Amino acid sequence: MIILFTPLALGSWWGLIPAGVITIFVILRLLDEEKVLLKELHGYDVYCQKTRFHLVPFIW
């Protein structure tokens, strides 16, 4: 979230373009990491069942 709001705080509308791209890549990396953890880390599936929100409370 800080990546997206920093350009706004600085008044740079052009800064939203790279911030959006960076955010998309971070989300894609997180999704890929989640797949790897589910496949290779013993007990991670049980953790996922117990913990609904992993990154942002009440959202994701």
Secondary structure, DSSP 8 states (H G I E B T S, - for coil): -HHHHHHHHTT-STTHHHHHHHHHHHHHHHHHHHHHHHHHSTTHHHHHHH-S-SSSTTT-
